[in-house]
């Protein structure tokens, strides 16, 4: 039994599916990444993308997920590697975005791709629910005046 099966958490069953999907996506370790808090409501995701150019990378939002893809285009040069330790394989890395998270921008610098996110914190909404008495009907009492 998972925490989302608790009867007090109504409508949260889709979170369990999202967490399962995120856990499977994070099993792949390439490319390595960092997630850091850069401000009170700001986050930066940094991926190590050495060897990839801006044209080789794409950043998109798909179905509440930040999806970062990399695919190097073969430049046609016939290179002979004695040792190839720099990964050149394509990748896709996904991050589930919580409600209210916006992608501000993406920059590449010295082989690192930075994706900046901002979380808009809404003002708390307070709604008062009127309580009504169940089965309240107007009743009329008839009195007999003949006595």
N, C-alpha and C positions, 0 to 999 in steps of 0.2 A: 504494500500500500504506500503510495507516494503522498507527499504533502498536499498535492493539488486535488487529491480525492477526498479531502476533508469537506464535510457538508457545509462548513462555515465559509468556504471559498467558492462563491457562485460565479460561474462564467470564466474561470481561470484554467479550464482544461486545455485551451489552446497554448498556454504557456508551457505546459509539459511537453507538447510536441515541438515547440520552438527550442526548448532546452535540449531535447534529444538530438535535434538536427544540428544545433550549435556544437554539441559534444562530439558528434561524428565529424563535423567539419574541422574541428581543432585537433583531431587525431593526426592529421598531416602536419609535419613540422616545417614545411618549406613554403614560402620564405619565413625566416624568423621575424618576429615583430615585438614591439613594445606598446603598451598603452599607458599613458601618463596623464595626470591631471595638471593642466596648465593654468587654471583659474578656478574660481568657486564653482562655475557652471560650464567650464570648458575642458575638453579632452582632446588629446592628440594621439593618433595611432601612427606609429612609425614602422615601416617595413624595410628590411634590408634587401634592396633590389639591384645590387651591383651587376653591371653589365647590361642593364635594361635602359633604354632611352625613353623619353617622353612618348614617342610614337609607339613604343612597345607595350605601354601600360594604358589601362582604362580603369576609371573609377565610376561606378554607377550605383544608384539606389534602385533595388528591385524587391518589391513585396516586403517592405520594412526591413530590408537587409542592405548593408553596405557591401558591395561586391567589388573586389579589386582583382583585376586579371592582368597577367603579363604573358606575352608571347613574343619571343625574339624572331625577327624576320631574317632568314638566311640571306646574307648580302652577296652570296654567290662566290665569294673568295675561296679558293682552294687552300685551306690552311691545314697544316699537318701538326697535330698536337703531340708532343712528347709526354706531357702530363696535362690532364684537364681536370682541375679541381674547382673551377668556377662554374657553378651550375648555370646551365643555359636552357633548362627545361621550362615549359610553360607552367603557369600556376593559376589557381583561383583561390582567393581567400575571402571568406564571408564573415561578416559581423552582424548580429541581430541588433537592430536599433530599437531602443525603447521609445515609447510615445513621447513626443516633444523634443526629440533629438534632431537637430538640423546639421547638415554638412556645410561648413562655411567655405572650405576650399582645400586644394591639394597642391603641394609643391614638391619638387624633387631637388635634392641638394647632396652632392658628394655620395651618390649611390644609396641615398635614403629617401624613401617616399613618405612624406608627412601628410596626413589627412586630419584636418582640424574639424572638430565637432563642437556644437554649442547646445546646451540644454536650456530651453526656455522654461522657467519656473512660473506656472500660473498662480494667480492669487487664489487662496483657498475659497471655495464656494460653500456657503452655509445655507442650507435649505431647511426650513422648518415645516414639518408635516403636521397638519391639524389632526387631532385625535377626536374621533366621533364615538359616541356610545352605540354599541351594537344593538340592533332591534329597537331603537328608540322610535316609538310611534306616539302620536298624540292620542291621549285617552280622555274620554268624556265620562264623568261619573254622574249617573242619573239618580236623583233622590226622590223618594216617594213622599209627597206632602199630604197625603190623605190621613195620616195617623193622628 
